[in-house]
Amino acid sequence: MKFGFMLPSRGPLAGPKSLSVIAQRGEEFGYSFIMFPDHIVMPRNVSSQYPYSQSGVFPGTDNNETMEQLTTLAFLAGQTNSIRLVTSVMVVPHRSPVVTAKVLSTLDVLSQGRITVGVGTGWLEEEFQTLETQPFAERGAVTDEYIQVFKELWTSDNPQFDGKFCRFSNIDFLPKPVQKPHPPIWVGGEGRRAIRRAARFGDGWQPLGNNNRFPTATADELAEGLRRLDTELERAGRPAGSLEVTSRMLGYDLKKNGGASSSGQIAFAGSADQIASEVHRFQDLGVDNLVPSFHGVAGLAESLDAMLADMEDFANEVMPKI
């Protein structure tokens, strides 16, 4: 089992000094990867429903500052040595596929093979309109095609593509990524189309547990999602259980010094032994990576000390028990 964590993308900690410290300390504490989300602009008036909250409201709408994902990870590649850099998730339709493939390939070269490409279709229609992307209603088909474009450019000596949304031929695309055949692609999303996308095109699946329609926060809920994934893998002609699985530990709360456990509403809460026991349930399901939800990324990150303390406590008290 490997562990990673989300970096703050807005608020007081979303600046060069804090992000550098958090990434570097994460590497020192033994975490395997860091993750950064993706928004380019935040429209002032949003009617789109956010699928990961009960209210349907995106929790960052009271502060529309947001760092660009790929630039931030490029910066952190130069601040770290071994920790992996994960786009979680990159909204694939937001950017030109050829340019994006080039940026990611360059990042993989400069980081010496540390990029993992988490991908998703996006949910914020108003942002798509501002960026003048392909039609929002076709974002699933666009994402599927762009993933295939990435792979063609990263692996072919004579890349060419003739799709609905992208066409090219008679080009060189160099340098190729360091990782072979290409950087791992972790597909995000919990619904039927997302799971089918993971089965067809992904090297991994990374669900977010608090999807209102398809929750995967508990071991029992995730087990159902994995059953659906295995069904789609078999339909795609791939072995069941063949994808790397990354799960978010929603509601993480370590009770130190014999503190009382929570009421049971939070899966990853209680003593280090209790949290480790719950982690083992996920491990037994075949989960490869878990992502604790530290205080610094809940809503707007405000306290560097609180986030670093969470990171250190988990590394020292929980990770050795796994």
N, C-alpha and C positions, 0 to 999 in steps of 0.2 A: 504494500500500500504506500502510495506517495501522497504528499500534501502540498497544496499551494494556497494562494490567497488573492483576493481582489485588491487592487490598488485604488486609493481614492481618486476620483476623476473630477471632483468639484469641491469647493470649500477651501478652508485654510491650508489643508495638507496637499492640495493639488498644485504644488509649485516645485521648482527644481530641487531645492534643498531637501524638503521633506520627502519627496518621492525618491531621491537618491538614498537618503538614510533608510527608508523603509525597505527598498529593494536590497540594499547592501546588508542590512541586518537580517532580512529574510534568508539571504544566501548563507550568512554566518550561522543562523539557527538550524539550518539543514532542510529548509523547504525546497521543493523540487521545481516550482514554477510560480510566476507571478502573472496576473491576468489584468487586462484593462479593457473597459467597455468602449462603445462607439456611438457618439453623436457628433455631428458636424455643426449643426445649428439647432437651437431650441426655439421653435415658434412661440410667440407670445400668446396666441390664442389656439388652444388645442381641444379638438373635439374627439380625436382618436382615443379609443379605449386601451389603456395599458393592461396587458393580459396577466400581469403578475402582482396585482393588488386587488383587494376586495372592492375598493371604490372605483377602480378603473383609472385612477389618476396616477401619473408618473410621479414618484416621490421627489424628483429634483426640479419640479416646475417652479418652486419658489426661488430658485437660483439658477439662472440660465447660462452660467459660465460653464464651459466644458472644454477640456483639452482634447486635441485631435489624437486619435488612437495610434496611428502608425508612426507619427512624429515622436510621440511620447515613448513608445517602445524602442525607437531608434536611439533616442537619448539614453534610455536606461541600459541599452545594450553596451554602451560605452562606460557605464558606471558599475557594471557587474562582470563576473568572469564565467560563472557556470550555471546559474539559475536560468530555467527556460522562460521564454517570453511568449505569452499566449494572448491572442486577440479573442476577447470573450464578451460578446461575439462581434466580429466584423460584419456590418450590414452590407452584404455583398453588392446589391444593386446601386449603392450610393456612388460608386467610383467606376471609371473606365476599367474594364477587365484587363486590358493589355498593360495599362499603367500600373494597376494594382499588382499584377503578377510581377512586374519589374521591381516595384518597391519591396515586395515580400522577398523576392529572390535576392535583392541587394541586402536586405536586412539579414537574411540567412547567411550570406557571405560574410558580412561585417561582424556578426555575432558568432561566427564559426559554428554554425549549425544549431542554433538554439531557438528557432522560431517554430511555434505551433499555431496553425491557422484555424481558429475557431470561427465558424461561419453561421450566419442566420439571414433571414429574409427581411427583418425589420417590421415595425408595427406603426410608426408615426407617419401617417400619410402627409401631414402638413410639411414635414421635413423633406419628404420625397419631392413635393411640389416646388419647394424652394431650390432644391438641387437640380431640378429639371432632368430627372432620371427617366428611365423607361417607365411605362405606366405602373402605378402602385398595384393595380389589380393583377398584374402579371408578374409580381415580384418573385413568386415561387418558381415559375418557369425561367425567369431571368437568372435567379440564383443557380439553378441546376445547370444552365448553359455556361455561366461564367466559371463555375467550378471546373467544368470540362475544358474551358479555355485555359485556366491556370495550369492544369495538368499537361495539356498539349504544349504549352510554351516552356514548361519546366523540364519536360522529358524528351521532346523530339528534337532531333538534329535538323530537321527541315519542317518547322512548325507551320501548320496550315489549318484553317477552320472555316466552315461555311455553315453558319447557323442563322437563326432568326434575328438575333440581336447583335451578333458579332461575326465579322468575316476578315480573314487575312490570309496571305500566302506570300511566298518568295521573300521571306525575311530571315534575318539572324536574330536570335534571342540569347544573348550572353552577357554576363556569366550565368550559368545555371546555378540553382541552389546547391549548397554543400550537401544537404541531406538527400539521400537517394532512396527511392526514385524521386521523392519530393518531400517538402515539409509535411508533417502529419496534418490532416484535415479533420477537425472535430466539429461535427454538425450539432448545432444547438436547436432546441425546440422539442416539444412534447406531443404535439398532435400527429394525426395520421400522416400528413404530407411530410412533416419534418422527419419522422421516423423512417419513412420510405426513402427520403433523401439520404439519411445517414446510411441506410442499408445499401443503397446504390452507389454512393460516391464517397462515403466517409471512411476514415481510418479510426474514428472514434465518435462517441455520442456524449454530449454534455447537456443533460436536462437541467432546468431550473425548477426547484421543487414546488414553488408556490403558484404554478399555473392554475388559474381558477377552474378550468375545464379538465385538465389532465395533471393532477398533482402527483409529484414524485418525492415529497419531502420525507416520508417515512419509509422504512424498509419494505413494508407491505405494499405501499403505493408504487415504489420503484420496481418491485418484483413484477407487478402487472405491466409497467412500461417495458421492462426487459423481455417479457413474454411477447409483447407486440413487436419489439425490435427483432427478436429471433424469427418470428413469422415472416417479417419483411426480408430478413437476410436470406432465408430459405427460398423465398420467391425470387430474389435477385441471384440465386445460385451461389450463395456464399455460406460458409458454415455458421451455424448458430453459435453465439458467444465469441465471435471473431473480432469484435470491435473493442477498442479501449473505451472504458466508461468512466466519466468524471461526474461527480455529484456534489452539489452544494449542501453544506451543513447549515441549514436555516435554523436560526434561534440558538446558536451556540452560546453557552453560559457556564463556564467552569466555576464551581463552588469550591473555594480553597479552604484549608484548615478545618475540615469537617463541616462546612456549611451545609444547610439543608438543601435537598434536591427540590427541583421545581415540581409543580403539581402533575406533571406528566403531559402537559400541553406542548412542551418543547422537547424534541427528540434528543438533542445533544446538550443536555443540561444536567448538572449534578457534579459529583466528584470525578476525579480523573479516572477512577475505575469504572464508574457508571458510563462516562462518555466513551471510554475504550470498549466497553461491552457493546454499546450501540454501534460503534465503528466496525466491530467484528461482524455484526449482523450484515452490514453493507458489504464487507469484504467477502463474506460467505456467498453473497449474491453474484460475485464476480466484478464488483466495483474496483477499479484500479487506482483512482485518484479521488481524494476528498478535499473540499475547499471550505475551511472554517469561515464563519461570518464574524469577523472581528469588529470591535466597537468603532474603529476608525472609519469603516465604510458603511455604517448604518445611517442612512440619510446623508446629511452633510458631515464630512469628517472634520472634527474640531480639535481633537486632542492627540498629538503625536505620542505623548507618554502613554496614554491609554491603549493606543493601538500596538505600540511596541511591547507593552506589558502583556497584552493578550497573546501576541506572537511568541514571546519568550515563555510564558506559562504553558502554552499548548505544546511547544517544542520540548520543554523540560519535563512536563508532568504527564502528558497524554501520549505523545509519540513513542516514548520508550516502551509503553505498554501494548503497542500494536504489533 
